[in-house]
Amino acid sequence: MKPTRQFCMKPVAMAVAIVLMATFAWAQAPAEAAKPSLDPAAMAALQGMGAYLRTLKVFQVEVATTDEDVLDDGQKLQYDGVTNILARMPDRLRAEVANRRHQRLYLYDGKNFTLFAQRANFYATIPAPPSVGKLDEMLEENYGFSVPLSDLFRWGSPNWSAEGITAATDFGPDVVGGTTCEHYGFRQADIDWQIWIQRGEYPLPRKLVITTTTDEARPQHTAVYTWNLAPSFNDATFTFDPPAGAGKVVLDETTPAAGTAQ
């Protein structure tokens, strides 16, 4: 009976050996195979969207936003908001931001920038550089905040770079608000983000989701865009007329941390 038993055990032993060899071969595969990849089509779509945005001379966009706060016990709280942007490039901007935390008006007329805190009824006005892009840079560097939806003015600009992107994926077609889009995903050092770009000759961003990966709770910011490429307005739209009783304050510049370059 021994030969029969040995004959019966051979297929089992061979199967186990094959599985072990396959597992070992997978474990020994080059590390490069496991690295995230940069899909050329996804990168090209991002570049194309940025280039198209830079061709827009006038636009209005309303953005419905949802943000998440994470409590000390890990519970997430969401709050919604609306941001409305009207821009005439390169030197006019009106932005209104309203959410649970604040309601603010940003006005830029090519010479001055005004920030109006509507609930508190206080405003500050400062001299401004001659373009929205330069204004955004100045606000971030000197005052620690940016113009609302600043990415819309940065994508495709000379100062924008895709070097920080470590992975890019095309997830295929999808629909946002009745508009056919292509859905892309990107990864960077501290965030994952998804963007839905309108298909066709108007590659506008239609939805954006940013996930913070440095926080184990992975809070998200979501924005859904509704575009108007032929808005009606006049010069008074970008001029600040203080309402009755509004107080004027000084916009404080941020102080660089000790040891940092001035």
SULQUIMO-V966727 format. One record per run of one state. SS is the DSSP state (helix for helix, strand for strand, loop for the rest). FROM is the first residue (numbers start at 1). LEN is the number of residues. Records with the same first field share a line. If there is no record, write none. Layout:
SS=FROM-LEN + FROM-LEN
//
This chain:
loop=1-1 + 28-3 + 35-3 + 39-1 + 54-4 + 71-5 + 89-3 + 100-3 + 109-3 + 118-4 + 128-4 + 144-7 + 155-12 + 177-2 + 188-3 + 199-6 + 213-7 + 229-6 + 239-8 + 249-14
helix=2-26 + 31-4 + 40-14 + 132-12 + 151-4 + 235-4
strand=38-1 + 58-13 + 76-13 + 92-8 + 103-6 + 112-6 + 122-6 + 167-10 + 179-9 + 191-8 + 205-8 + 220-9 + 247-2
//
